[in-house]
Amino acid sequence: MSMLAPSSTRPARVDDELAISRLHSDVLGPGRFARSAYRVREGTGGLSRFCRVVELNGRLVAALRMTEVTIGRVPGAALLGPIVVTSEHQSQGFGRLLIRDAIEAARRAGLSLVMLVGDEPYYGRFGFQIIPEAHIRLPGPANPNRLLALELQVGALARYHGVVAAVTGGSLSKAAG
Ligand SMILES: CC(C)(COP(=O)(O)OP(=O)(O)OC[C@H]1O[C@@H](n2cnc3c(N)ncnc32)[C@H](O)[C@@H]1OP(=O)(O)O)[C@@H](O)C(=O)NCCC(=O)NCCS
């Protein structure tokens, strides 16, 4: 158990990618590739400017991925996920910090909607609500009760109908890293 209180998150860098992949593998296991966030990102590659991590004593202990998407070809939205915290550091507030900071960064960047597939009892506290049935579709199956969205601009959800697709060219480049 760490005695360090969770203090801050930072944007992910290109050289965090391997550690983030390992974290996903350790916490989510091989089933992770079937997750909606993986499927949406398939072929579009790397980390985005919205991905964030928590580092403790030089070790990456929590990571949040977020990808800019279009929904029914309309831009201005992001798909959050996965968010993963190492088992020994869960329930210490890292998840909450990452989500809060990622939402804030998305808001500052002018995005109007953040969506995800997850548990409403957890994400509801950040303002995420179940998306009305058949409004938004992901590649592959998704439980409609777990399809959640947070409007960063009032009325944003009403502008989005259709299939979620990753924005190409949204990845951090090696040169910029
Ligand atoms: C889910 C996860 C990201 C939350 O991060 P965290 O740092 O552990 O959570 P926080 O410290 O911010 O919040 C903890 C609270 O959330 C609750 N919580 C965690 N997961 C929850 C869930 N799925 N549903 C409802 N509540 C949940 C905890 O019980 C705890 O409640 P409390 O504050 O009343 O004690 C993390 O536990 C994790 O990585 N879990 C395994 C991987 C996973 O399921 N990831 C989500 C896939 S996208």
The ligand as an SDF file (V2000), in Angstrom:
LIG
                    3D

 48 50  0  0  0  0  0  0  0  0999 V2000
  -12.8790    1.4570  -12.0370 C   0  0  0  0  0  0  0  0  0  0  0  0
  -11.5890    2.1590  -11.6640 C   0  0  0  0  0  0  0  0  0  0  0  0
  -11.0000    2.8560  -12.8820 C   0  0  0  0  0  0  0  0  0  0  0  0
  -11.9390    3.2480  -10.6210 C   0  0  0  0  0  0  0  0  0  0  0  0
  -10.7700    3.9250  -10.2310 O   0  0  0  0  0  0  0  0  0  0  0  0
  -10.3850    4.0330   -8.6730 P   0  0  0  0  0  0  0  0  0  0  0  0
   -9.2220    4.9100   -8.5520 O   0  0  0  0  0  0  0  0  0  0  0  0
  -10.2870    2.6720   -8.1100 O   0  0  0  0  0  0  0  0  0  0  0  0
  -11.7140    4.7210   -8.0870 O   0  0  0  0  0  0  0  0  0  0  0  0
  -11.8660    6.0260   -7.1910 P   0  0  0  0  0  0  0  0  0  0  0  0
  -10.8820    5.9670   -6.0640 O   0  0  0  0  0  0  0  0  0  0  0  0
  -11.9050    7.2330   -8.0110 O   0  0  0  0  0  0  0  0  0  0  0  0
  -13.3230    5.7940   -6.6630 O   0  0  0  0  0  0  0  0  0  0  0  0
  -13.5530    4.7660   -5.7810 C   0  0  0  0  0  0  0  0  0  0  0  0
  -15.0370    4.5850   -5.5690 C   0  0  0  0  0  0  0  0  0  0  0  0
  -15.6370    4.1420   -6.7740 O   0  0  0  0  0  0  0  0  0  0  0  0
  -16.3570    2.9480   -6.5370 C   0  0  0  0  0  0  0  0  0  0  0  0
  -16.3560    2.1260   -7.7540 N   0  0  0  0  0  0  0  0  0  0  0  0
  -15.2850    1.6140   -8.3960 C   0  0  0  0  0  0  0  0  0  0  0  0
  -15.7090    0.9220   -9.4760 N   0  0  0  0  0  0  0  0  0  0  0  0
  -17.0500    1.0110   -9.4880 C   0  0  0  0  0  0  0  0  0  0  0  0
  -18.0540    0.4980  -10.3490 C   0  0  0  0  0  0  0  0  0  0  0  0
  -17.7550   -0.2440  -11.4010 N   0  0  0  0  0  0  0  0  0  0  0  0
  -19.3460    0.7880  -10.0730 N   0  0  0  0  0  0  0  0  0  0  0  0
  -19.6770    1.5460   -8.9920 C   0  0  0  0  0  0  0  0  0  0  0  0
  -18.7650    2.0640   -8.1480 N   0  0  0  0  0  0  0  0  0  0  0  0
  -17.4670    1.7840   -8.3900 C   0  0  0  0  0  0  0  0  0  0  0  0
  -15.6080    2.3060   -5.3960 C   0  0  0  0  0  0  0  0  0  0  0  0
  -16.4170    1.3830   -4.7180 O   0  0  0  0  0  0  0  0  0  0  0  0
  -15.2850    3.5170   -4.5270 C   0  0  0  0  0  0  0  0  0  0  0  0
  -16.4180    3.9050   -3.7880 O   0  0  0  0  0  0  0  0  0  0  0  0
  -16.2850    4.7270   -2.4100 P   0  0  0  0  0  0  0  0  0  0  0  0
  -15.5610    6.0090   -2.7530 O   0  0  0  0  0  0  0  0  0  0  0  0
  -17.6930    4.9370   -2.0050 O   0  0  0  0  0  0  0  0  0  0  0  0
  -15.4890    3.8500   -1.5150 O   0  0  0  0  0  0  0  0  0  0  0  0
  -10.5470    1.2140  -11.0520 C   0  0  0  0  0  0  0  0  0  0  0  0
  -11.0510    0.6550   -9.8680 O   0  0  0  0  0  0  0  0  0  0  0  0
  -10.1280    0.0800  -11.9860 C   0  0  0  0  0  0  0  0  0  0  0  0
   -9.1390    0.2090  -12.7010 O   0  0  0  0  0  0  0  0  0  0  0  0
  -10.8340   -1.0490  -11.9690 N   0  0  0  0  0  0  0  0  0  0  0  0
  -10.4980   -2.1970  -12.7740 C   0  0  0  0  0  0  0  0  0  0  0  0
  -10.5400   -1.9090  -14.2530 C   0  0  0  0  0  0  0  0  0  0  0  0
  -11.8770   -1.4060  -14.7070 C   0  0  0  0  0  0  0  0  0  0  0  0
  -12.9210   -1.9890  -14.4370 O   0  0  0  0  0  0  0  0  0  0  0  0
  -11.8290   -0.3050  -15.4330 N   0  0  0  0  0  0  0  0  0  0  0  0
  -12.9480    0.2890  -16.0270 C   0  0  0  0  0  0  0  0  0  0  0  0
  -12.9410   -0.1560  -17.4410 C   0  0  0  0  0  0  0  0  0  0  0  0
  -13.1860    1.1590  -18.5240 S   0  0  0  0  0  0  0  0  0  0  0  0
  1  2  1  0
  2  3  1  0
  2  4  1  0
  2 36  1  0
  4  5  1  0
  5  6  1  0
  6  7  2  0
  6  8  1  0
  6  9  1  0
  9 10  1  0
 10 11  2  0
 10 12  1  0
 10 13  1  0
 13 14  1  0
 14 15  1  0
 15 16  1  0
 15 30  1  0
 16 17  1  0
 17 18  1  0
 17 28  1  0
 18 19  1  0
 18 27  1  0
 19 20  2  0
 20 21  1  0
 21 22  1  0
 21 27  2  0
 22 23  1  0
 22 24  2  0
 24 25  1  0
 25 26  2  0
 26 27  1  0
 28 29  1  0
 28 30  1  0
 30 31  1  0
 31 32  1  0
 32 33  2  0
 32 34  1  0
 32 35  1  0
 36 37  1  0
 36 38  1  0
 38 39  2  0
 38 40  1  0
 40 41  1  0
 41 42  1  0
 42 43  1  0
 43 44  2  0
 43 45  1  0
 45 46  1  0
 46 47  1  0
 47 48  1  0
M  END
$$$$
